[in-house]
Amino acid sequence: MVVVQRRQAVIMGVFAVQTTLFGSTGTSVSRLGFGSMGLRGPRTWGVRCVDEVQSERVLQAVLDAGINLLDTAPDYGLAEERIGRYLRHRRSQFLLATKCGCDPLQHADHLEVRHTWTAAVIRGNLEASLRRLQTDCIDILQFHGGDADTLQQAGLIDLLQSFRQQGKIRWLGISSALPHLPALLQLQVFDTVQVPWSCLAPQHADCIADAAARGCGLIIRGGIAQGGPDAEIQRPQWNDIWQQAKLDELLPPDTTRAQFILRCTLSNPQHHSVIVGTASLEHLAENVAAAAAGPLPREILQQVTQRVAAVLAQPVPHP
């Protein structure tokens, strides 16, 4: 264990995560970001539960690696509270992104994630997040879903703009997906956009190009395809695309499948920050190393795009 921890420290000490201009915000963001869902704690969901000691180790290592974007949400159990507890003394070192529209219900053994689009819920989310995160300003407050008509008719966009005027938030964001994302982008009110993309799931490429053209800061989630074919929790849909596209043939030497997928995502300069969640120091070190390796060669990226497109174009078999 000691040897592994030393190796991780060396990796994160040697490799500095690159930064880029974050859309039209005027600030820089690390190309690799951190998603905090894995720090959600007990009585939530999933098979993993991280204790306080490991949560602190991971959060400190994230900042030590040069990652300066942390994404969280009221839906993520203890994640906001843990970020506030362990990183309040380093608040100036990172951009803090959380979400609103979250109306989670805690049951005895699990957390039920619900979204409610009212001013009372949005105000409650902001007040609770500021308290849990132990900060007086959130850099990015993102709608956690929602559609353009609902957000407008409920006056919630105006509400977020009033939060900005009060100095409680810096930028308005949206974390969304098809089919709602195109109409949300047309509102032209969001400074940042969080959207799913990976080489195995490229369906949002047009939305990403649209958001980039509007000067939005682009946050990519799912950029490692939830770990890819070697993930602890297997997802057959990603495995099937990987196998059918024969992507093992394109792996560079000494590169894992997960690192390859992450490097594909980071190879697009429109992807300002790719948030990857983990509760493992070993996985964090692997992600930092993949980011430091830089973009994949253009010919490999073209092969990946063509092969995956051919697989996705195949008709879906009927049962």
C-alpha positions as CSV (number, residue, x, y, z in Angstrom):
1,M,0.0,0.0,0.0
2,V,2.8,2.4,0.9
3,V,4.5,1.7,-2.5
4,V,1.3,2.4,-4.3
5,Q,0.7,5.7,-2.5
6,R,4.2,6.8,-3.2
7,R,3.8,6.0,-6.9
8,Q,0.5,8.0,-7.0
9,A,2.2,10.9,-5.3
10,V,5.0,10.9,-7.9
11,I,2.6,10.7,-10.8
12,M,0.5,13.6,-9.5
13,G,3.6,15.6,-8.6
14,V,5.3,15.2,-12.0
15,F,2.3,15.8,-14.2
16,A,0.7,19.2,-14.1
17,V,-2.8,19.3,-15.4
18,Q,-3.1,21.8,-18.3
19,T,-5.5,24.7,-18.2
20,T,-7.4,26.5,-20.9
21,L,-9.5,29.6,-21.2
22,F,-13.0,28.8,-20.0
23,G,-15.2,30.0,-22.8
24,S,-16.1,33.7,-22.4
25,T,-15.7,33.7,-18.6
26,G,-12.3,35.3,-18.7
27,T,-10.8,32.7,-16.4
28,S,-8.7,29.6,-16.8
29,V,-10.0,26.1,-16.1
30,S,-8.1,22.8,-15.8
31,R,-8.7,20.5,-18.8
32,L,-9.3,17.7,-16.2
33,G,-12.0,18.4,-13.7
34,F,-13.4,16.4,-10.7
35,G,-16.9,15.1,-10.3
36,S,-17.7,14.5,-6.7
37,M,-20.6,12.0,-7.0
38,G,-18.4,9.2,-5.7
39,L,-18.0,11.0,-2.4
40,R,-21.7,10.8,-1.7
41,G,-21.4,8.6,1.4
42,P,-23.8,6.0,2.9
43,R,-27.5,5.5,2.4
44,T,-27.5,6.9,-1.2
45,W,-27.1,4.5,-4.1
46,G,-24.6,2.3,-5.8
47,V,-22.1,-0.3,-4.4
48,R,-19.3,1.9,-3.1
49,C,-19.3,4.0,0.1
50,V,-16.3,6.2,0.9
51,D,-15.5,7.2,4.5
52,E,-14.3,10.6,5.7
53,V,-10.6,9.7,5.7
54,Q,-10.6,8.6,2.1
55,S,-12.8,11.5,1.1
56,E,-10.3,14.0,2.5
57,R,-7.4,12.2,0.8
58,V,-9.0,12.3,-2.6
59,L,-10.1,15.9,-2.3
60,Q,-6.6,17.1,-1.3
61,A,-5.0,15.0,-4.0
62,V,-7.4,16.5,-6.6
63,L,-6.1,20.0,-5.8
64,D,-2.5,18.9,-5.4
65,A,-2.7,17.5,-9.0
66,G,-3.6,21.0,-10.3
67,I,-7.3,20.2,-11.0
68,N,-9.2,23.4,-10.4
69,L,-12.8,22.6,-11.3
70,L,-14.9,20.6,-8.8
71,D,-18.5,19.7,-9.8
72,T,-21.0,18.7,-7.1
73,A,-24.8,18.8,-6.4
74,P,-27.3,18.6,-3.5
75,D,-28.3,15.3,-5.1
76,Y,-24.9,13.8,-4.2
77,G,-25.4,13.0,-0.5
78,L,-22.5,14.2,1.6
79,A,-20.4,15.5,-1.3
80,E,-21.1,19.2,-0.8
81,E,-20.5,18.9,2.9
82,R,-17.3,17.0,2.5
83,I,-15.9,19.6,0.0
84,G,-16.7,22.4,2.4
85,R,-15.2,20.5,5.4
86,Y,-11.9,19.6,3.8
87,L,-11.3,22.3,1.2
88,R,-12.6,25.5,2.8
89,H,-9.0,26.6,3.6
90,R,-8.1,26.1,-0.1
91,R,-11.2,27.8,-1.5
92,S,-9.2,30.2,-3.7
93,Q,-7.5,27.3,-5.5
94,F,-10.6,26.0,-7.4
95,L,-13.8,26.8,-9.3
96,L,-16.8,25.4,-7.5
97,A,-19.8,24.2,-9.6
98,T,-22.9,22.9,-8.0
99,K,-26.5,22.5,-9.1
100,C,-30.1,23.6,-8.4
101,G,-33.6,22.3,-9.0
102,C,-32.6,19.4,-6.7
103,D,-35.3,18.2,-4.3
104,P,-33.7,14.9,-2.9
105,L,-35.6,12.8,-0.5
106,Q,-33.6,10.8,2.1
107,H,-35.1,7.4,2.9
108,A,-33.8,5.1,5.6
109,D,-31.6,3.2,3.2
110,H,-31.3,5.2,0.1
111,L,-31.5,8.7,-1.4
112,E,-34.3,9.4,-3.9
113,V,-33.2,12.0,-6.5
114,R,-36.0,14.3,-7.5
115,H,-36.0,17.6,-9.4
116,T,-38.5,20.3,-8.7
117,W,-38.7,23.6,-10.7
118,T,-39.9,26.2,-8.2
119,A,-38.3,29.4,-6.8
120,A,-38.6,28.0,-3.3
121,V,-36.5,24.9,-4.2
122,I,-33.9,27.0,-6.1
123,R,-33.5,29.4,-3.2
124,G,-33.3,26.5,-0.8
125,N,-30.7,24.8,-2.9
126,L,-28.5,27.9,-3.0
127,E,-28.7,28.7,0.7
128,A,-28.0,25.1,1.7
129,S,-25.2,24.7,-0.8
130,L,-23.5,27.9,0.5
131,R,-23.7,26.6,4.0
132,R,-22.6,23.0,3.3
133,L,-19.7,24.2,1.0
134,Q,-18.7,26.8,3.6
135,T,-18.3,29.6,1.0
136,D,-20.0,32.9,0.4
137,C,-20.0,32.6,-3.4
138,I,-20.5,29.7,-5.8
139,D,-18.7,30.0,-9.1
140,I,-21.2,28.2,-11.2
141,L,-24.8,27.4,-10.3
142,Q,-26.2,25.0,-12.8
143,F,-29.8,24.0,-13.4
144,H,-29.7,20.2,-12.9
145,G,-31.9,19.4,-16.0
146,G,-35.1,21.2,-16.8
147,D,-36.4,22.5,-20.1
148,A,-36.4,26.0,-21.6
149,D,-40.1,26.7,-21.3
150,T,-40.3,25.6,-17.6
151,L,-37.2,27.6,-16.5
152,Q,-38.5,30.7,-18.3
153,Q,-42.2,30.5,-17.2
154,A,-41.2,29.9,-13.6
155,G,-38.9,32.9,-13.6
156,L,-36.0,30.7,-12.5
157,I,-33.5,32.2,-15.0
158,D,-34.3,35.7,-13.7
159,L,-33.8,34.3,-10.1
160,L,-30.3,33.0,-10.9
161,Q,-29.5,36.4,-12.5
162,S,-30.6,38.1,-9.2
163,F,-28.2,35.7,-7.3
164,R,-25.4,36.9,-9.5
165,Q,-26.3,40.5,-8.9
166,Q,-26.2,39.8,-5.1
167,G,-22.7,38.3,-5.5
168,K,-23.8,34.8,-4.4
169,I,-22.9,33.2,-7.7
170,R,-20.5,34.2,-10.6
171,W,-21.9,32.4,-13.6
172,L,-25.2,30.7,-14.7
173,G,-24.9,27.2,-15.9
174,I,-26.9,24.3,-17.3
175,S,-26.3,20.6,-16.9
176,S,-28.6,19.0,-19.5
177,A,-28.8,16.7,-22.5
178,L,-30.9,15.9,-25.6
179,P,-33.7,16.6,-26.3
180,H,-33.8,19.8,-24.1
181,L,-30.3,21.2,-24.7
182,P,-30.8,22.9,-28.1
183,A,-33.7,25.0,-26.9
184,L,-31.8,25.9,-23.7
185,L,-28.8,27.0,-25.8
186,Q,-31.1,29.3,-27.8
187,L,-31.9,31.3,-24.7
188,Q,-28.3,32.6,-24.8
189,V,-28.2,33.1,-21.0
190,F,-25.8,30.4,-19.9
191,D,-22.1,31.1,-19.3
192,T,-21.4,27.3,-18.9
193,V,-22.9,24.2,-20.3
194,Q,-22.4,20.7,-19.0
195,V,-23.1,17.9,-21.5
196,P,-22.3,14.2,-21.9
197,W,-19.9,13.0,-24.5
198,S,-17.4,10.2,-25.1
199,C,-16.0,8.5,-28.2
200,L,-18.5,5.7,-27.4
201,A,-21.4,8.1,-27.1
202,P,-20.9,11.1,-29.4
203,Q,-24.5,12.0,-29.9
204,H,-24.1,15.5,-28.4
205,A,-21.4,16.6,-30.8
206,D,-23.7,19.2,-32.5
207,C,-24.8,20.6,-29.2
208,I,-21.2,21.0,-28.1
209,A,-20.3,22.8,-31.3
210,D,-23.3,25.1,-30.9
211,A,-22.4,25.9,-27.3
212,A,-18.8,26.6,-28.2
213,A,-19.9,28.9,-31.0
214,R,-21.9,30.9,-28.4
215,G,-18.8,31.3,-26.2
216,C,-20.0,29.0,-23.4
217,G,-17.6,27.3,-21.1
218,L,-17.9,23.6,-22.0
219,I,-17.9,21.0,-19.1
220,I,-18.0,17.4,-20.4
221,R,-19.4,14.6,-18.2
222,G,-19.2,10.9,-19.1
223,G,-16.0,11.6,-20.9
224,I,-14.4,8.4,-19.7
225,A,-17.6,6.4,-20.6
226,Q,-18.0,5.4,-16.9
227,G,-14.7,3.6,-17.0
228,G,-15.1,1.8,-20.3
229,P,-14.9,-1.9,-20.8
230,D,-12.6,-2.5,-17.8
231,A,-14.9,-0.6,-15.3
232,E,-15.7,-2.2,-12.0
233,I,-19.4,-1.8,-12.8
234,Q,-19.9,-3.2,-16.3
235,R,-22.1,-1.5,-18.8
236,P,-22.8,-3.8,-21.8
237,Q,-23.8,-0.9,-24.1
238,W,-20.3,0.6,-24.0
239,N,-18.6,-2.8,-24.1
240,D,-20.6,-3.8,-27.3
241,I,-19.6,-0.6,-29.1
242,W,-16.0,-0.9,-28.1
243,Q,-15.8,-4.5,-29.3
244,Q,-17.7,-4.0,-32.5
245,A,-15.6,-1.0,-33.4
246,K,-12.4,-3.1,-32.6
247,L,-10.9,-0.2,-30.7
248,D,-8.4,-2.5,-29.0
249,E,-6.5,-2.3,-32.3
250,L,-5.9,1.4,-31.8
251,L,-4.6,1.4,-28.2
252,P,-1.2,3.0,-27.8
253,P,1.4,1.1,-25.8
254,D,1.0,1.3,-22.0
255,T,-2.4,2.9,-22.3
256,T,-5.5,1.4,-20.5
257,R,-8.9,1.4,-22.2
258,A,-10.1,4.0,-19.8
259,Q,-7.1,6.3,-20.4
260,F,-7.7,5.9,-24.2
261,I,-11.3,7.0,-23.9
262,L,-10.4,9.9,-21.7
263,R,-7.6,11.1,-24.1
264,C,-10.2,10.9,-27.0
265,T,-12.4,13.3,-25.0
266,L,-9.6,15.6,-24.1
267,S,-8.3,15.7,-27.7
268,N,-11.2,18.0,-28.6
269,P,-10.2,21.6,-27.7
270,Q,-13.8,22.6,-27.4
271,H,-14.0,20.4,-24.3
272,H,-12.7,22.9,-21.8
273,S,-12.9,20.7,-18.8
274,V,-13.7,17.0,-18.6
275,I,-15.0,16.0,-15.1
276,V,-14.1,12.5,-14.0
277,G,-15.4,11.2,-10.7
278,T,-13.4,8.8,-8.6
279,A,-12.9,7.9,-5.0
280,S,-9.7,6.1,-5.7
281,L,-6.3,7.7,-5.5
282,E,-5.0,5.1,-8.0
283,H,-7.6,6.0,-10.6
284,L,-7.1,9.7,-10.0
285,A,-3.4,9.2,-10.7
286,E,-4.2,7.3,-13.9
287,N,-6.5,10.1,-15.1
288,V,-3.9,12.7,-14.4
289,A,-1.4,10.7,-16.4
290,A,-3.8,10.3,-19.3
291,A,-4.5,14.1,-19.3
292,A,-0.7,14.8,-19.2
293,A,-0.1,12.5,-22.2
294,G,-1.9,15.0,-24.4
295,P,-4.2,14.6,-27.4
296,L,-4.2,11.4,-29.5
297,P,-2.8,11.6,-33.0
298,R,-5.3,12.8,-35.5
299,E,-5.2,9.6,-37.6
300,I,-6.2,7.6,-34.5
301,L,-9.0,10.0,-33.7
302,Q,-10.3,9.8,-37.2
303,Q,-10.3,6.0,-37.0
304,V,-12.2,6.0,-33.7
305,T,-14.8,8.4,-35.1
306,Q,-15.3,6.4,-38.3
307,R,-15.4,3.0,-36.5
308,V,-17.9,4.1,-33.8
309,A,-20.1,5.9,-36.4
310,A,-20.3,2.7,-38.4
311,V,-21.4,0.7,-35.4
312,L,-24.0,3.3,-34.4
313,A,-25.4,3.4,-37.9
314,Q,-26.2,-0.3,-37.8
315,P,-29.9,-1.1,-37.4
316,V,-31.0,-2.1,-34.0
317,P,-32.0,-5.8,-34.0
318,H,-35.6,-6.5,-33.0
319,P,-36.2,-8.9,-30.1
